[in-house]
Amino acid sequence: MIGLISLKEFAKRLNVPVSTIRTWKQRGNIPSFLFKKVGGTIFVRENKISEWVDSDA
Protein backbone atom coordinates (compact mmCIF):
# COMPACT_ATOMS: atom_id res chain seq x y z
CA MET A 1 0.00 0.00 0.00
CA ILE A 2 1.33 3.34 -1.01
CA GLY A 3 1.82 5.76 1.85
CA LEU A 4 0.84 3.35 4.62
CA ILE A 5 3.21 1.50 6.92
CA SER A 6 2.51 -1.13 9.53
CA LEU A 7 2.49 -0.44 13.25
CA LYS A 8 5.52 -2.73 13.44
CA GLU A 9 7.46 -0.57 10.96
CA PHE A 10 6.38 2.61 12.73
CA ALA A 11 7.51 1.21 16.08
CA LYS A 12 10.83 0.18 14.53
CA ARG A 13 11.39 3.73 13.25
CA LEU A 14 10.73 5.13 16.73
CA ASN A 15 12.76 2.36 18.36
CA VAL A 16 9.94 1.37 20.71
CA PRO A 17 7.84 -1.81 21.02
CA VAL A 18 4.55 -2.06 19.11
CA SER A 19 2.80 -2.26 22.49
CA THR A 20 4.08 1.24 23.26
CA ILE A 21 2.62 2.56 20.00
CA ARG A 22 -0.73 0.96 20.88
CA THR A 23 -0.62 2.48 24.40
CA TRP A 24 0.26 5.93 23.06
CA LYS A 25 -2.55 5.65 20.50
CA GLN A 26 -5.06 4.62 23.18
CA ARG A 27 -3.99 7.45 25.50
CA GLY A 28 -4.14 10.02 22.70
CA ASN A 29 -0.40 10.73 22.75
CA ILE A 30 -0.38 10.09 19.01
CA PRO A 31 -3.12 11.93 17.09
CA SER A 32 -5.76 9.87 15.32
CA PHE A 33 -5.00 11.50 11.92
CA LEU A 34 -1.84 9.39 11.82
CA PHE A 35 -3.79 6.14 11.60
CA LYS A 36 -5.85 4.44 8.90
CA LYS A 37 -7.83 1.26 9.45
CA VAL A 38 -8.01 -1.03 6.42
CA GLY A 39 -9.96 -4.25 6.71
CA GLY A 40 -9.53 -4.39 10.46
CA THR A 41 -5.78 -3.70 10.35
CA ILE A 42 -4.38 -0.41 11.59
CA PHE A 43 -1.74 1.31 9.48
CA VAL A 44 0.17 4.57 9.88
CA ARG A 45 -0.05 7.28 7.22
CA GLU A 46 3.60 7.75 6.35
CA ASN A 47 3.09 11.25 4.95
CA LYS A 48 1.58 12.42 8.27
CA ILE A 49 4.48 11.32 10.50
CA SER A 50 6.57 14.46 9.93
CA GLU A 51 3.46 16.63 10.44
CA TRP A 52 3.01 15.01 13.87
CA VAL A 53 6.70 15.23 14.78
CA ASP A 54 6.90 18.88 13.72
CA SER A 55 3.73 19.89 15.58
CA ASP A 56 3.68 21.35 19.07
CA ALA A 57 1.06 18.80 20.19
mmCIF file of the N, C-alpha and C atoms, coordinates in Angstrom:
data_MODEL
# 
_entry.id   MODEL 
# 
loop_
_atom_site.group_PDB 
_atom_site.id 
_atom_site.type_symbol 
_atom_site.label_atom_id 
_atom_site.label_alt_id 
_atom_site.label_comp_id 
_atom_site.label_asym_id 
_atom_site.label_entity_id 
_atom_site.label_seq_id 
_atom_site.pdbx_PDB_ins_code 
_atom_site.Cartn_x 
_atom_site.Cartn_y 
_atom_site.Cartn_z 
_atom_site.occupancy 
_atom_site.B_iso_or_equiv 
_atom_site.pdbx_formal_charge 
_atom_site.auth_seq_id 
_atom_site.auth_comp_id 
_atom_site.auth_asym_id 
_atom_site.auth_atom_id 
_atom_site.pdbx_PDB_model_num 
ATOM 1   N N  . MET A 1 1  ? 0.831  -1.187 0.000  1.00 0.00 ? 1  MET A N  1 
ATOM 2   C CA . MET A 1 1  ? 0.000  0.000  0.000  1.00 0.00 ? 1  MET A CA 1 
ATOM 3   C C  . MET A 1 1  ? 0.874  1.248  0.000  1.00 0.00 ? 1  MET A C  1 
ATOM 4   N N  . ILE A 1 2  ? 0.567  2.116  -0.870 1.00 0.00 ? 2  ILE A N  1 
ATOM 5   C CA . ILE A 1 2  ? 1.327  3.339  -1.012 1.00 0.00 ? 2  ILE A CA 1 
ATOM 6   C C  . ILE A 1 2  ? 0.988  4.286  0.138  1.00 0.00 ? 2  ILE A C  1 
ATOM 7   N N  . GLY A 1 3  ? 2.022  4.758  0.823  1.00 0.00 ? 3  GLY A N  1 
ATOM 8   C CA . GLY A 1 3  ? 1.818  5.763  1.850  1.00 0.00 ? 3  GLY A CA 1 
ATOM 9   C C  . GLY A 1 3  ? 1.396  5.238  3.208  1.00 0.00 ? 3  GLY A C  1 
ATOM 10  N N  . LEU A 1 4  ? 1.210  3.930  3.334  1.00 0.00 ? 4  LEU A N  1 
ATOM 11  C CA . LEU A 1 4  ? 0.841  3.345  4.616  1.00 0.00 ? 4  LEU A CA 1 
ATOM 12  C C  . LEU A 1 4  ? 1.929  2.387  5.069  1.00 0.00 ? 4  LEU A C  1 
ATOM 13  N N  . ILE A 1 5  ? 2.252  2.445  6.363  1.00 0.00 ? 5  ILE A N  1 
ATOM 14  C CA . ILE A 1 5  ? 3.212  1.497  6.925  1.00 0.00 ? 5  ILE A CA 1 
ATOM 15  C C  . ILE A 1 5  ? 2.549  0.786  8.102  1.00 0.00 ? 5  ILE A C  1 
ATOM 16  N N  . SER A 1 6  ? 3.061  -0.354 8.423  1.00 0.00 ? 6  SER A N  1 
ATOM 17  C CA . SER A 1 6  ? 2.508  -1.131 9.528  1.00 0.00 ? 6  SER A CA 1 
ATOM 18  C C  . SER A 1 6  ? 2.887  -0.508 10.869 1.00 0.00 ? 6  SER A C  1 
ATOM 19  N N  . LEU A 1 7  ? 2.131  -0.889 11.897 1.00 0.00 ? 7  LEU A N  1 
ATOM 20  C CA . LEU A 1 7  ? 2.489  -0.441 13.245 1.00 0.00 ? 7  LEU A CA 1 
ATOM 21  C C  . LEU A 1 7  ? 3.877  -0.947 13.615 1.00 0.00 ? 7  LEU A C  1 
ATOM 22  N N  . LYS A 1 8  ? 4.203  -2.141 13.157 1.00 0.00 ? 8  LYS A N  1 
ATOM 23  C CA . LYS A 1 8  ? 5.524  -2.730 13.436 1.00 0.00 ? 8  LYS A CA 1 
ATOM 24  C C  . LYS A 1 8  ? 6.643  -1.864 12.844 1.00 0.00 ? 8  LYS A C  1 
ATOM 25  N N  . GLU A 1 9  ? 6.457  -1.428 11.612 1.00 0.00 ? 9  GLU A N  1 
ATOM 26  C CA . GLU A 1 9  ? 7.461  -0.572 10.962 1.00 0.00 ? 9  GLU A CA 1 
ATOM 27  C C  . GLU A 1 9  ? 7.545  0.784  11.657 1.00 0.00 ? 9  GLU A C  1 
ATOM 28  N N  . PHE A 1 10 ? 6.410  1.336  12.021 1.00 0.00 ? 10 PHE A N  1 
ATOM 29  C CA . PHE A 1 10 ? 6.379  2.614  12.732 1.00 0.00 ? 10 PHE A CA 1 
ATOM 30  C C  . PHE A 1 10 ? 7.113  2.508  14.069 1.00 0.00 ? 10 PHE A C  1 
ATOM 31  N N  . ALA A 1 11 ? 6.843  1.437  14.800 1.00 0.00 ? 11 ALA A N  1 
ATOM 32  C CA . ALA A 1 11 ? 7.507  1.207  16.079 1.00 0.00 ? 11 ALA A CA 1 
ATOM 33  C C  . ALA A 1 11 ? 9.021  1.050  15.888 1.00 0.00 ? 11 ALA A C  1 
ATOM 34  N N  . LYS A 1 12 ? 9.391  0.367  14.836 1.00 0.00 ? 12 LYS A N  1 
ATOM 35  C CA . LYS A 1 12 ? 10.826 0.181  14.534 1.00 0.00 ? 12 LYS A CA 1 
ATOM 36  C C  . LYS A 1 12 ? 11.503 1.531  14.279 1.00 0.00 ? 12 LYS A C  1 
ATOM 37  N N  . ARG A 1 13 ? 10.829 2.405  13.545 1.00 0.00 ? 13 ARG A N  1 
ATOM 38  C CA . ARG A 1 13 ? 11.393 3.731  13.254 1.00 0.00 ? 13 ARG A CA 1 
ATOM 39  C C  . ARG A 1 13 ? 11.573 4.563  14.525 1.00 0.00 ? 13 ARG A C  1 
ATOM 40  N N  . LEU A 1 14 ? 10.644 4.379  15.474 1.00 0.00 ? 14 LEU A N  1 
ATOM 41  C CA . LEU A 1 14 ? 10.732 5.130  16.731 1.00 0.00 ? 14 LEU A CA 1 
ATOM 42  C C  . LEU A 1 14 ? 11.547 4.403  17.787 1.00 0.00 ? 14 LEU A C  1 
ATOM 43  N N  . ASN A 1 15 ? 11.959 3.188  17.453 1.00 0.00 ? 15 ASN A N  1 
ATOM 44  C CA . ASN A 1 15 ? 12.764 2.362  18.361 1.00 0.00 ? 15 ASN A CA 1 
ATOM 45  C C  . ASN A 1 15 ? 12.035 2.083  19.680 1.00 0.00 ? 15 ASN A C  1 
ATOM 46  N N  . VAL A 1 16 ? 10.762 1.735  19.556 1.00 0.00 ? 16 VAL A N  1 
ATOM 47  C CA . VAL A 1 16 ? 9.937  1.365  20.709 1.00 0.00 ? 16 VAL A CA 1 
ATOM 48  C C  . VAL A 1 16 ? 9.147  0.105  20.336 1.00 0.00 ? 16 VAL A C  1 
ATOM 49  N N  . PRO A 1 17 ? 8.663  -0.638 21.329 1.00 0.00 ? 17 PRO A N  1 
ATOM 50  C CA . PRO A 1 17 ? 7.835  -1.811 21.023 1.00 0.00 ? 17 PRO A CA 1 
ATOM 51  C C  . PRO A 1 17 ? 6.477  -1.405 20.439 1.00 0.00 ? 17 PRO A C  1 
ATOM 52  N N  . VAL A 1 18 ? 5.883  -2.294 19.674 1.00 0.00 ? 18 VAL A N  1 
ATOM 53  C CA . VAL A 1 18 ? 4.553  -2.056 19.110 1.00 0.00 ? 18 VAL A CA 1 
ATOM 54  C C  . VAL A 1 18 ? 3.553  -1.793 20.236 1.00 0.00 ? 18 VAL A C  1 
ATOM 55  N N  . SER A 1 19 ? 3.719  -2.467 21.361 1.00 0.00 ? 19 SER A N  1 
ATOM 56  C CA . SER A 1 19 ? 2.797  -2.259 22.486 1.00 0.00 ? 19 SER A CA 1 
ATOM 57  C C  . SER A 1 19 ? 2.832  -0.809 22.969 1.00 0.00 ? 19 SER A C  1 
ATOM 58  N N  . THR A 1 20 ? 3.974  -0.166 22.874 1.00 0.00 ? 20 THR A N  1 
ATOM 59  C CA . THR A 1 20 ? 4.084  1.243  23.255 1.00 0.00 ? 20 THR A CA 1 
ATOM 60  C C  . THR A 1 20 ? 3.294  2.114  22.285 1.00 0.00 ? 20 THR A C  1 
ATOM 61  N N  . ILE A 1 21 ? 3.385  1.812  21.005 1.00 0.00 ? 21 ILE A N  1 
ATOM 62  C CA . ILE A 1 21 ? 2.616  2.557  19.999 1.00 0.00 ? 21 ILE A CA 1 
ATOM 63  C C  . ILE A 1 21 ? 1.127  2.414  20.284 1.00 0.00 ? 21 ILE A C  1 
ATOM 64  N N  . ARG A 1 22 ? 0.692  1.203  20.587 1.00 0.00 ? 22 ARG A N  1 
ATOM 65  C CA . ARG A 1 22 ? -0.726 0.958  20.882 1.00 0.00 ? 22 ARG A CA 1 
ATOM 66  C C  . ARG A 1 22 ? -1.168 1.726  22.134 1.00 0.00 ? 22 ARG A C  1 
ATOM 67  N N  . THR A 1 23 ? -0.311 1.739  23.162 1.00 0.00 ? 23 THR A N  1 
ATOM 68  C CA . THR A 1 23 ? -0.617 2.477  24.398 1.00 0.00 ? 23 THR A CA 1 
ATOM 69  C C  . THR A 1 23 ? -0.703 3.964  24.116 1.00 0.00 ? 23 THR A C  1 
ATOM 70  N N  . TRP A 1 24 ? 0.265  4.511  23.393 1.00 0.00 ? 24 TRP A N  1 
ATOM 71  C CA . TRP A 1 24 ? 0.258  5.930  23.061 1.00 0.00 ? 24 TRP A CA 1 
ATOM 72  C C  . TRP A 1 24 ? -0.985 6.288  22.259 1.00 0.00 ? 24 TRP A C  1 
ATOM 73  N N  . LYS A 1 25 ? -1.357 5.419  21.319 1.00 0.00 ? 25 LYS A N  1 
ATOM 74  C CA . LYS A 1 25 ? -2.553 5.647  20.502 1.00 0.00 ? 25 LYS A CA 1 
ATOM 75  C C  . LYS A 1 25 ? -3.796 5.674  21.395 1.00 0.00 ? 25 LYS A C  1 
ATOM 76  N N  . GLN A 1 26 ? -3.902 4.708  22.286 1.00 0.00 ? 26 GLN A N  1 
ATOM 77  C CA . GLN A 1 26 ? -5.064 4.616  23.177 1.00 0.00 ? 26 GLN A CA 1 
ATOM 78  C C  . GLN A 1 26 ? -5.162 5.832  24.099 1.00 0.00 ? 26 GLN A C  1 
ATOM 79  N N  . ARG A 1 27 ? -4.024 6.305  24.582 1.00 0.00 ? 27 ARG A N  1 
ATOM 80  C CA . ARG A 1 27 ? -3.985 7.447  25.504 1.00 0.00 ? 27 ARG A CA 1 
ATOM 81  C C  . ARG A 1 27 ? -4.134 8.787  24.784 1.00 0.00 ? 27 ARG A C  1 
ATOM 82  N N  . GLY A 1 28 ? -4.033 8.774  23.456 1.00 0.00 ? 28 GLY A N  1 
ATOM 83  C CA . GLY A 1 28 ? -4.140 10.017 22.703 1.00 0.00 ? 28 GLY A CA 1 
ATOM 84  C C  . GLY A 1 28 ? -2.828 10.757 22.559 1.00 0.00 ? 28 GLY A C  1 
ATOM 85  N N  . ASN A 1 29 ? -1.708 10.101 22.911 1.00 0.00 ? 29 ASN A N  1 
ATOM 86  C CA . ASN A 1 29 ? -0.397 10.731 22.751 1.00 0.00 ? 29 ASN A CA 1 
ATOM 87  C C  . ASN A 1 29 ? 0.008  10.855 21.285 1.00 0.00 ? 29 ASN A C  1 
ATOM 88  N N  . ILE A 1 30 ? -0.583 10.019 20.456 1.00 0.00 ? 30 ILE A N  1 
ATOM 89  C CA . ILE A 1 30 ? -0.385 10.086 19.011 1.00 0.00 ? 30 ILE A CA 1 
ATOM 90  C C  . ILE A 1 30 ? -1.738 10.443 18.417 1.00 0.00 ? 30 ILE A C  1 
ATOM 91  N N  . PRO A 1 31 ? -1.820 11.497 17.616 1.00 0.00 ? 31 PRO A N  1 
ATOM 92  C CA . PRO A 1 31 ? -3.122 11.926 17.086 1.00 0.00 ? 31 PRO A CA 1 
ATOM 93  C C  . PRO A 1 31 ? -3.728 10.898 16.131 1.00 0.00 ? 31 PRO A C  1 
ATOM 94  N N  . SER A 1 32 ? -5.041 10.854 16.122 1.00 0.00 ? 32 SER A N  1 
ATOM 95  C CA . SER A 1 32 ? -5.761 9.868  15.316 1.00 0.00 ? 32 SER A CA 1 
ATOM 96  C C  . SER A 1 32 ? -5.539 10.054 13.812 1.00 0.00 ? 32 SER A C  1 
ATOM 97  N N  . PHE A 1 33 ? -5.206 11.285 13.356 1.00 0.00 ? 33 PHE A N  1 
ATOM 98  C CA . PHE A 1 33 ? -5.004 11.500 11.920 1.00 0.00 ? 33 PHE A CA 1 
ATOM 99  C C  . PHE A 1 33 ? -3.826 10.706 11.368 1.00 0.00 ? 33 PHE A C  1 
ATOM 100 N N  . LEU A 1 34 ? -2.991 10.185 12.246 1.00 0.00 ? 34 LEU A N  1 
ATOM 101 C CA . LEU A 1 34 ? -1.842 9.392  11.817 1.00 0.00 ? 34 LEU A CA 1 
ATOM 102 C C  . LEU A 1 34 ? -2.245 7.993  11.381 1.00 0.00 ? 34 LEU A C  1 
ATOM 103 N N  . PHE A 1 35 ? -3.400 7.526  11.804 1.00 0.00 ? 35 PHE A N  1 
ATOM 104 C CA . PHE A 1 35 ? -3.787 6.139  11.602 1.00 0.00 ? 35 PHE A CA 1 
ATOM 105 C C  . PHE A 1 35 ? -4.873 5.973  10.549 1.00 0.00 ? 35 PHE A C  1 
ATOM 106 N N  . LYS A 1 36 ? -4.844 4.819  9.893  1.00 0.00 ? 36 LYS A N  1 
ATOM 107 C CA . LYS A 1 36 ? -5.850 4.443  8.896  1.00 0.00 ? 36 LYS A CA 1 
ATOM 108 C C  . LYS A 1 36 ? -6.151 2.961  9.089  1.00 0.00 ? 36 LYS A C  1 
ATOM 109 N N  . LYS A 1 37 ? -7.412 2.651  9.272  1.00 0.00 ? 37 LYS A N  1 
ATOM 110 C CA . LYS A 1 37 ? -7.828 1.262  9.449  1.00 0.00 ? 37 LYS A CA 1 
ATOM 111 C C  . LYS A 1 37 ? -8.280 0.714  8.096  1.00 0.00 ? 37 LYS A C  1 
ATOM 112 N N  . VAL A 1 38 ? -7.677 -0.395 7.686  1.00 0.00 ? 38 VAL A N  1 
ATOM 113 C CA . VAL A 1 38 ? -8.010 -1.028 6.418  1.00 0.00 ? 38 VAL A CA 1 
ATOM 114 C C  . VAL A 1 38 ? -8.318 -2.496 6.701  1.00 0.00 ? 38 VAL A C  1 
ATOM 115 N N  . GLY A 1 39 ? -9.570 -2.862 6.506  1.00 0.00 ? 39 GLY A N  1 
ATOM 116 C CA . GLY A 1 39 ? -9.964 -4.250 6.708  1.00 0.00 ? 39 GLY A CA 1 
ATOM 117 C C  . GLY A 1 39 ? -9.649 -4.780 8.095  1.00 0.00 ? 39 GLY A C  1 
ATOM 118 N N  . GLY A 1 40 ? -9.779 -3.959 9.096  1.00 0.00 ? 40 GLY A N  1 
ATOM 119 C CA . GLY A 1 40 ? -9.530 -4.386 10.464 1.00 0.00 ? 40 GLY A CA 1 
ATOM 120 C C  . GLY A 1 40 ? -8.082 -4.258 10.915 1.00 0.00 ? 40 GLY A C  1 
ATOM 121 N N  . THR A 1 41 ? -7.197 -3.881 10.015 1.00 0.00 ? 41 THR A N  1 
ATOM 122 C CA . THR A 1 41 ? -5.785 -3.703 10.352 1.00 0.00 ? 41 THR A CA 1 
ATOM 123 C C  . THR A 1 41 ? -5.469 -2.217 10.401 1.00 0.00 ? 41 THR A C  1 
ATOM 124 N N  . ILE A 1 42 ? -4.749 -1.815 11.429 1.00 0.00 ? 42 ILE A N  1 
ATOM 125 C CA . ILE A 1 42 ? -4.382 -0.408 11.590 1.00 0.00 ? 42 ILE A CA 1 
ATOM 126 C C  . ILE A 1 42 ? -3.022 -0.152 10.959 1.00 0.00 ? 42 ILE A C  1 
ATOM 127 N N  . PHE A 1 43 ? -2.971 0.874  10.126 1.00 0.00 ? 43 PHE A N  1 
ATOM 128 C CA . PHE A 1 43 ? -1.738 1.312  9.483  1.00 0.00 ? 43 PHE A CA 1 
ATOM 129 C C  . PHE A 1 43 ? -1.451 2.750  9.890  1.00 0.00 ? 43 PHE A C  1 
ATOM 130 N N  . VAL A 1 44 ? -0.242 3.195  9.607  1.00 0.00 ? 44 VAL A N  1 
ATOM 131 C CA . VAL A 1 44 ? 0.172  4.569  9.877  1.00 0.00 ? 44 VAL A CA 1 
ATOM 132 C C  . VAL A 1 44 ? 0.359  5.274  8.536  1.00 0.00 ? 44 VAL A C  1 
ATOM 133 N N  . ARG A 1 45 ? -0.221 6.475  8.435  1.00 0.00 ? 45 ARG A N  1 
ATOM 134 C CA . ARG A 1 45 ? -0.047 7.276  7.221  1.00 0.00 ? 45 ARG A CA 1 
ATOM 135 C C  . ARG A 1 45 ? 1.363  7.870  7.239  1.00 0.00 ? 45 ARG A C  1 
ATOM 136 N N  . GLU A 1 46 ? 2.192  7.356  6.363  1.00 0.00 ? 46 GLU A N  1 
ATOM 137 C CA . GLU A 1 46 ? 3.602  7.752  6.346  1.00 0.00 ? 46 GLU A CA 1 
ATOM 138 C C  . GLU A 1 46 ? 3.780  9.247  6.107  1.00 0.00 ? 46 GLU A C  1 
ATOM 139 N N  . ASN A 1 47 ? 2.941  9.832  5.269  1.00 0.00 ? 47 ASN A N  1 
ATOM 140 C CA . ASN A 1 47 ? 3.085  11.250 4.947  1.00 0.00 ? 47 ASN A CA 1 
ATOM 141 C C  . ASN A 1 47 ? 2.657  12.163 6.092  1.00 0.00 ? 47 ASN A C  1 
ATOM 142 N N  . LYS A 1 48 ? 2.024  11.618 7.130  1.00 0.00 ? 48 LYS A N  1 
ATOM 143 C CA . LYS A 1 48 ? 1.577  12.418 8.272  1.00 0.00 ? 48 LYS A CA 1 
ATOM 144 C C  . LYS A 1 48 ? 2.556  12.365 9.448  1.00 0.00 ? 48 LYS A C  1 
ATOM 145 N N  . ILE A 1 49 ? 3.539  11.486 9.384  1.00 0.00 ? 49 ILE A N  1 
ATOM 146 C CA . ILE A 1 49 ? 4.482  11.324 10.499 1.00 0.00 ? 49 ILE A CA 1 
ATOM 147 C C  . ILE A 1 49 ? 5.237  12.620 10.762 1.00 0.00 ? 49 ILE A C  1 
ATOM 148 N N  . SER A 1 50 ? 5.791  13.234 9.724  1.00 0.00 ? 50 SER A N  1 
ATOM 149 C CA . SER A 1 50 ? 6.571  14.458 9.927  1.00 0.00 ? 50 SER A CA 1 
ATOM 150 C C  . SER A 1 50 ? 5.670  15.591 10.407 1.00 0.00 ? 50 SER A C  1 
ATOM 151 N N  . GLU A 1 51 ? 4.417  15.611 9.960  1.00 0.00 ? 51 GLU A N  1 
ATOM 152 C CA . GLU A 1 51 ? 3.463  16.628 10.435 1.00 0.00 ? 51 GLU A CA 1 
ATOM 153 C C  . GLU A 1 51 ? 3.281  16.500 11.955 1.00 0.00 ? 51 GLU A C  1 
ATOM 154 N N  . TRP A 1 52 ? 3.161  15.261 12.422 1.00 0.00 ? 52 TRP A N  1 
ATOM 155 C CA . TRP A 1 52 ? 3.008  15.010 13.866 1.00 0.00 ? 52 TRP A CA 1 
ATOM 156 C C  . TRP A 1 52 ? 4.290  15.390 14.621 1.00 0.00 ? 52 TRP A C  1 
ATOM 157 N N  . VAL A 1 53 ? 5.418  14.967 14.117 1.00 0.00 ? 53 VAL A N  1 
ATOM 158 C CA . VAL A 1 53 ? 6.699  15.231 14.775 1.00 0.00 ? 53 VAL A CA 1 
ATOM 159 C C  . VAL A 1 53 ? 6.975  16.729 14.842 1.00 0.00 ? 53 VAL A C  1 
ATOM 160 N N  . ASP A 1 54 ? 6.632  17.444 13.779 1.00 0.00 ? 54 ASP A N  1 
ATOM 161 C CA . ASP A 1 54 ? 6.904  18.879 13.717 1.00 0.00 ? 54 ASP A CA 1 
ATOM 162 C C  . ASP A 1 54 ? 5.885  19.727 14.477 1.00 0.00 ? 54 ASP A C  1 
ATOM 163 N N  . SER A 1 55 ? 4.764  19.118 14.887 1.00 0.00 ? 55 SER A N  1 
ATOM 164 C CA . SER A 1 55 ? 3.725  19.886 15.580 1.00 0.00 ? 55 SER A CA 1 
ATOM 165 C C  . SER A 1 55 ? 4.111  20.123 17.033 1.00 0.00 ? 55 SER A C  1 
ATOM 166 N N  . ASP A 1 56 ? 3.431  21.048 17.659 1.00 0.00 ? 56 ASP A N  1 
ATOM 167 C CA . ASP A 1 56 ? 3.676  21.347 19.070 1.00 0.00 ? 56 ASP A CA 1 
ATOM 168 C C  . ASP A 1 56 ? 2.819  20.491 19.992 1.00 0.00 ? 56 ASP A C  1 
ATOM 169 N N  . ALA A 1 57 ? 1.974  19.646 19.403 1.00 0.00 ? 57 ALA A N  1 
ATOM 170 C CA . ALA A 1 57 ? 1.064  18.805 20.193 1.00 0.00 ? 57 ALA A CA 1 
ATOM 171 C C  . ALA A 1 57 ? 1.781  17.659 20.859 1.00 0.00 ? 57 ALA A C  1 
# 
